[in-house]
Amino acid sequence: MVHQDLILGIPAITTVNKQQYLLDNVQQVSQLLTLQEELNEATSELESNQVELEGMVSQLQEQQSEKEQLVEQLKQKEAASKEQKQQLLEKNKKIEKEKNLIEEAISNEEERAEQGSAFFGQSNIPSNTTVISPSIDTSVTGVPSQYMKYYLYGEKEYGVPWYYLAAIHSIETSFSTSPTMTSSVGAIGSMQFIPSTWVGYKYESSGGLVGEDVDITDLETIKKGNGYGVDADNDGKADPYSVADGVAAAANYLSSNGFATDPRKAIWHYNHADWYVEKVINLAENFKNGTQISKDGDVQLKSGGEYDVTTVGNRWIGNSVYVFGGGRNQEDVKNGRFDCSSFVYWAYNQIGVQLGEQSSVSTETLKNRGTAVEEKEMQPGDLVFFDTYKKDGHVGIYIGDGKFIGAQSSNGVAIEDMTTGYWKEKFNHRVQRVTNI
């Protein structure tokens, strides 16, 4: 029989010793378990500390990122501030330069006026230039007489009639009386040239502007850039603020854009707007035909002129629409929106005759204007009435040969025959002769 102590692999000991040995082992196991618990607690604490540290690291990283973003934002703001400051400095330089040019141009104009040579004095005329003497009665054209020599020079050199140049000068800067001489889009000078157009497109920086280092008055720079600036007064530079140079440059530009073959297209190139083209052409015709411009912009007829109430509305033929109640504000008139009575009002207003209030004009108010005359005594310029949708429901202006001009509901402003068809049937034989009311 195998002894139990040998099976356990434990040397044979006494019972007392065996119990002590087992007790010691139990204590050791207990200590080990205690150590294990402490180790577990320490491990748990370490893990907790690790999580806390990771959180702190993450927070620090976020703070660092925010700091970097803040620094970047500050750098961007600083750069933007520097750029804005630079732009303001450049703008101030430009304004100062323009101010100096304006003052110099004014000084030159005053000097020429004092010397009596004013642009076409013998000291300024090239030897091969023939001076044109105006034969125009400038006192009735509404054009400042001191500028006629500039317009005539532009006509002679570039083939653009003087009255078109005068019209553009009037529209752009009110004959150089505009207080700033610089538009919101950067156009400058008497004739409102975009700087890059004046000096040459090759120098354009953005939006028609040119760099601050470009001298737009330098003749060689303009030549290299194929610009349109002209030194018309022979002072060695092409100054857009000089009326002489500006008008000549405008004539040069219009001529280069085909004015001789298509005036409308050339004027459109000057300002890309149909209303502008119409305004220039109409004002030019007014100047050409010896009319004056009143303070409110209406045309005043020159006595004995070719322009009268029977023809003033021809510009709207094929270029207008009939709108019942239209034609009673500037926006409608500018866009050719009339009814019959507002067109009659407009036509007479163009020759200085006001037929009551524009806002309330109607066939009812017009039929009581002026003096009633017999149909057989009817003359061009008389008002003629028709019974359309009501009695005296339509009105027009008699132009002679049995015809009248008016705003017709079907085709806008048009000339119609009163001696046949619809209008003969509707004519009620009311004729009113308008005098200078």
C-alpha positions in Angstrom: 0.0 0.0 0.0 1.4 3.4 -1.0 1.7 5.8 1.8 -0.5 8.9 1.7 2.4 11.2 2.3 4.1 9.9 -0.8 1.0 10.4 -3.0 0.9 14.0 -1.9 4.6 14.4 -2.6 5.0 15.9 0.8 7.7 14.6 3.1 6.3 12.8 6.0 5.6 15.1 8.8 3.8 14.9 12.0 0.2 15.8 12.3 1.0 19.1 14.0 3.5 20.0 11.4 1.1 19.2 8.7 -1.6 21.4 10.1 0.9 24.2 10.5 2.1 23.7 6.9 -1.5 23.9 5.6 -2.2 27.0 7.7 0.9 28.7 6.2 -0.2 27.8 2.7 -3.7 29.2 3.4 -2.2 32.4 4.6 0.1 32.7 1.6 -2.9 32.2 -0.7 -4.8 34.8 1.2 -1.9 37.2 0.8 -1.7 36.4 -2.9 -5.4 37.1 -3.2 -5.0 40.4 -1.3 -2.1 41.3 -3.6 -4.2 40.4 -6.6 -7.0 42.6 -5.4 -4.6 45.5 -4.8 -3.1 44.9 -8.2 -6.5 44.9 -9.8 -7.4 48.2 -8.0 -4.0 49.6 -9.1 -4.7 48.5 -12.7 -8.2 50.0 -12.6 -6.8 53.2 -11.3 -4.1 53.2 -14.0 -6.7 52.6 -16.6 -8.8 55.4 -15.2 -5.8 57.7 -15.1 -5.1 56.6 -18.7 -8.6 57.6 -19.8 -8.3 60.9 -18.0 -4.9 61.5 -19.6 -6.3 60.7 -23.0 -9.1 63.1 -22.3 -6.7 65.8 -21.3 -4.6 65.2 -24.4 -7.7 65.4 -26.6 -8.7 68.6 -24.9 -5.2 70.0 -25.3 -5.3 69.0 -29.0 -8.6 70.7 -29.4 -7.3 73.8 -27.7 -4.2 73.7 -29.9 -6.4 73.4 -33.0 -8.6 76.3 -31.8 -5.5 78.3 -31.2 -4.1 77.5 -34.6 -7.5 78.5 -36.2 -7.6 81.7 -34.2 -4.0 82.5 -35.3 -5.0 81.8 -38.9 -8.0 84.0 -38.7 -6.0 86.8 -37.2 -3.4 86.4 -40.0 -6.2 86.5 -42.6 -7.7 89.6 -40.9 -4.3 91.2 -40.8 -3.8 90.4 -44.5 -7.3 91.7 -45.4 -6.6 94.8 -43.4 -3.3 95.4 -45.2 -5.0 94.8 -48.5 -7.8 97.2 -47.6 -5.3 99.8 -46.4 -3.4 99.4 -49.7 -6.6 99.8 -51.7 -7.5 102.9 -49.8 -4.0 104.3 -50.3 -4.3 103.6 -54.1 -7.7 105.1 -54.2 -6.5 108.2 -52.4 -3.7 108.4 -54.9 -6.1 108.1 -57.8 -8.4 110.7 -56.3 -5.5 113.0 -55.8 -4.3 112.4 -59.3 -7.8 113.0 -60.7 -8.1 116.1 -58.6 -4.8 117.4 -60.0 -5.8 116.6 -63.5 -9.2 118.4 -63.1 -7.5 121.5 -61.5 -4.9 121.5 -64.3 -7.6 121.1 -67.0 -9.6 124.0 -65.4 -6.5 126.1 -65.3 -5.7 125.4 -68.9 -9.2 126.3 -70.0 -9.1 129.5 -68.0 -5.7 130.3 -69.5 -6.9 129.7 -73.0 -9.9 131.8 -72.4 -7.8 134.7 -71.0 -5.4 134.5 -73.9 -8.3 134.6 -76.4 -6.7 131.7 -78.4 -8.9 129.1 -76.7 -8.0 125.8 -78.3 -7.8 127.0 -81.9 -5.4 129.9 -81.3 -2.6 130.1 -83.9 0.0 128.8 -81.4 -2.0 125.6 -81.0 -2.9 124.9 -84.6 -0.6 122.5 -86.6 0.6 124.3 -89.7 -1.4 122.0 -92.0 -4.7 122.5 -90.2 -7.5 124.6 -91.6 -9.6 126.3 -89.0 -13.4 126.0 -89.4 -15.3 129.1 -88.5 -18.7 128.2 -87.0 -21.7 129.5 -88.9 -24.1 128.3 -86.2 -26.2 130.5 -84.1 -25.1 129.0 -80.8 -27.3 131.3 -78.8 -30.4 129.3 -79.6 -29.0 125.7 -79.7 -28.7 125.3 -76.0 -25.0 124.4 -76.5 -22.4 126.5 -74.6 -20.7 128.6 -77.2 -17.3 128.2 -75.7 -17.4 124.5 -76.6 -18.4 124.8 -80.3 -14.8 125.0 -81.5 -14.1 121.6 -79.9 -17.2 119.9 -81.5 -16.3 121.4 -84.9 -12.7 120.2 -84.6 -14.0 116.7 -83.8 -16.3 116.9 -86.8 -13.5 118.0 -89.1 -10.9 115.5 -87.9 -13.1 112.4 -87.5 -16.2 113.0 -89.5 -18.6 113.0 -86.5 -21.2 115.8 -86.8 -20.7 118.4 -84.1 -24.2 118.0 -82.7 -23.6 114.4 -81.8 -20.6 115.3 -79.8 -22.5 118.1 -78.1 -25.3 115.7 -77.3 -22.9 113.2 -75.7 -21.1 116.0 -73.8 -24.5 117.2 -72.5 -25.7 113.7 -71.4 -22.5 112.5 -69.9 -21.5 115.5 -67.7 -24.0 118.3 -68.4 -21.3 120.1 -70.5 -18.6 119.5 -67.9 -20.6 120.9 -65.0 -20.8 117.5 -63.1 -19.3 118.0 -59.6 -17.2 114.8 -59.6 -16.5 114.0 -63.3 -16.1 110.4 -62.1 -18.9 107.9 -62.4 -19.7 105.0 -60.0 -18.2 102.6 -62.6 -15.0 104.5 -62.9 -15.7 106.5 -66.1 -13.7 109.8 -66.0 -13.5 113.2 -67.6 -15.7 115.5 -69.7 -16.9 112.7 -72.0 -16.8 109.9 -69.3 -14.2 107.5 -70.7 -13.4 104.2 -69.1 -9.6 104.6 -68.3 -8.7 101.4 -70.3 -10.6 102.7 -73.3 -8.8 106.0 -73.1 -5.2 104.6 -72.7 -5.6 101.2 -74.3 -7.1 97.8 -73.2 -3.7 96.2 -72.8 -3.3 98.2 -69.6 -6.6 97.1 -68.1 -6.3 95.7 -64.6 -10.0 95.0 -63.8 -13.4 96.4 -64.6 -11.9 98.9 -67.2 -9.5 100.4 -64.7 -5.8 100.5 -65.1 -2.8 100.2 -62.8 -1.7 103.1 -60.7 1.6 103.1 -62.5 0.0 103.8 -65.9 0.0 107.4 -67.0 -3.2 107.6 -69.0 -2.2 111.1 -70.3 1.1 109.9 -71.9 0.8 110.0 -75.7 3.4 107.2 -76.2 1.6 105.0 -73.7 -1.7 105.6 -75.5 -0.1 104.9 -78.9 1.4 101.6 -77.7 -1.9 100.5 -76.1 -4.0 101.5 -79.2 -6.1 103.8 -76.9 -8.5 106.5 -78.1 -7.1 109.4 -76.0 -6.2 112.5 -78.1 -4.1 115.6 -77.5 -6.4 118.0 -79.4 -5.0 121.1 -77.7 -1.4 120.3 -78.4 -0.2 120.6 -74.8 1.8 117.4 -75.0 -0.7 115.1 -73.2 -4.1 113.6 -73.7 -6.1 114.6 -70.7 -9.6 113.1 -70.3 -10.5 116.0 -68.0 -9.7 118.5 -70.8 -12.9 119.3 -72.8 -10.8 119.7 -75.9 -9.1 116.3 -75.6 -12.2 114.6 -74.3 -14.4 115.7 -77.2 -11.8 114.8 -79.8 -11.3 111.4 -78.2 -15.1 110.8 -78.3 -15.1 111.7 -82.0 -12.1 109.3 -82.5 -13.9 106.5 -80.7 -17.2 106.9 -82.6 -15.3 107.1 -85.9 -13.3 104.0 -85.1 -16.5 102.1 -84.3 -18.1 102.8 -87.7 -20.0 106.0 -87.2 -19.8 106.9 -90.9 -21.8 103.8 -91.9 -23.9 103.1 -88.8 -24.2 105.9 -86.2 -26.5 103.9 -83.9 -24.1 101.1 -83.6 -21.2 103.5 -82.9 -23.1 105.3 -80.2 -24.2 101.9 -78.7 -20.5 101.0 -78.4 -20.0 104.3 -76.5 -22.7 103.2 -74.0 -24.2 99.7 -74.3 -27.9 100.8 -73.8 -30.6 101.3 -76.4 -32.1 104.1 -74.4 -28.8 105.9 -74.4 -28.6 105.6 -78.2 -32.1 107.1 -78.6 -31.3 109.9 -76.1 -28.1 110.9 -78.0 -29.7 110.8 -81.4 -32.8 112.8 -80.3 -30.8 115.4 -78.5 -28.4 115.6 -81.4 -31.3 116.2 -83.8 -32.6 118.9 -81.4 -29.2 120.7 -81.5 -29.0 120.3 -85.3 -32.4 121.8 -85.9 -31.8 124.8 -83.7 -33.8 123.9 -80.6 -33.1 124.7 -77.0 -33.2 122.6 -73.9 -35.2 123.9 -70.9 -34.3 123.2 -67.3 -36.5 120.1 -67.1 -35.0 118.6 -70.2 -37.8 119.3 -72.6 -37.2 120.7 -76.1 -38.1 124.3 -76.9 -38.8 125.0 -80.5 -36.8 127.6 -82.3 -39.0 129.9 -84.3 -39.0 129.0 -88.0 -37.2 125.7 -87.3 -37.7 122.5 -89.2 -38.8 120.7 -86.0 -42.5 121.0 -85.0 -45.3 119.1 -83.3 -46.2 117.2 -86.5 -42.8 115.6 -86.8 -41.5 115.4 -83.2 -43.3 112.1 -82.6 -41.8 110.4 -85.7 -39.1 108.9 -83.5 -41.7 106.7 -81.9 -43.1 105.2 -85.1 -42.4 101.5 -85.0 -40.7 102.0 -81.6 -43.5 102.3 -79.1 -46.5 100.5 -77.7 -50.0 101.6 -76.8 -50.8 101.3 -73.1 -54.1 102.7 -71.8 -53.2 105.1 -69.1 -49.5 105.0 -70.1 -47.2 107.9 -70.9 -47.8 109.8 -67.7 -44.4 109.4 -66.0 -40.8 109.6 -67.2 -40.3 105.8 -67.1 -43.2 105.2 -69.6 -42.1 108.1 -71.8 -38.5 106.8 -71.9 -39.7 103.4 -73.0 -42.3 104.7 -75.5 -45.4 103.6 -73.7 -48.3 106.0 -74.5 -52.0 106.2 -74.9 -53.5 108.7 -77.4 -53.9 111.7 -75.1 -50.5 111.2 -73.3 -48.8 111.1 -76.7 -50.4 114.4 -77.8 -49.4 115.9 -74.4 -45.8 114.7 -74.9 -45.6 116.0 -78.5 -46.8 119.5 -77.6 -44.6 119.5 -74.5 -41.6 119.0 -76.7 -42.2 122.3 -78.4 -42.8 124.2 -75.2 -46.6 124.0 -75.1 -48.1 122.4 -72.0 -51.6 121.0 -72.2 -52.5 120.9 -68.6 -51.2 118.3 -66.1 -49.4 115.3 -67.5 -50.8 113.0 -64.9 -54.4 113.8 -65.6 -54.4 114.5 -69.3 -57.2 112.8 -71.3 -59.3 113.3 -74.4 -61.9 115.1 -72.2 -59.3 117.7 -71.0 -57.8 118.0 -74.5 -61.0 118.7 -76.3 -61.4 121.9 -74.4 -57.8 123.1 -75.1 -57.3 125.9 -77.6 -59.9 127.1 -80.0 -62.4 125.1 -82.0 -62.1 125.4 -85.8 -64.1 124.2 -88.7 -63.0 121.0 -90.4 -62.4 122.9 -93.7 -60.0 125.2 -91.9 -58.0 122.4 -90.4 -54.2 122.9 -90.4 -51.2 120.8 -89.4 -50.8 120.7 -85.7 -54.5 120.8 -84.9 -56.0 118.2 -82.6 -58.5 115.9 -84.3 -61.0 113.7 -82.3 -62.7 110.4 -83.0 -65.6 108.6 -81.6 -64.2 105.1 -80.8 -65.2 103.3 -77.6 -67.0 106.5 -76.6 -67.6 110.1 -77.9 -64.2 111.8 -78.3 -62.6 108.6 -77.2 -59.5 109.1 -79.4 -57.3 112.0 -80.3 -54.4 112.7 -82.7 -52.4 115.5 -84.3 -53.3 116.5 -87.9 -50.2 116.5 -90.1 -51.8 117.5 -93.4 -52.9 115.6 -96.6 -55.7 114.0 -94.7 -53.4 112.2 -92.2 -52.8 112.4 -88.5 -50.2 111.0 -86.1 -51.2 109.4 -82.8 -50.8 106.5 -80.4 -53.0 103.8 -81.9 -54.1 100.9 -79.9 -53.1 98.4 -82.5 -49.5 99.5 -83.3 -48.4 102.3 -81.0 -47.4 105.6 -82.5 -48.3 105.7 -86.2 -49.6 107.9 -89.0 -53.1 107.1 -90.2 -55.3 108.2 -93.1 -58.5 110.1 -92.0 -60.0 110.1 -95.5 -60.8 106.4 -95.8 -61.7 103.3 -93.9 -62.0 103.1 -90.1 -60.7 106.5 -89.2 -62.9 108.3 -91.7 -65.8 106.5 -90.2 -64.8 107.4 -86.6 -63.7 111.0 -87.2 -66.3 113.2 -85.5 -65.2 116.5 -87.1 -64.1 118.0 -83.8 -60.9 120.1 -84.4 -59.1 122.1 -81.8 -56.3 124.5 -82.6 -53.7 124.7 -79.9 -51.9 128.0 -79.2 -49.1 128.7 -76.7 -51.2 128.0 -73.6 
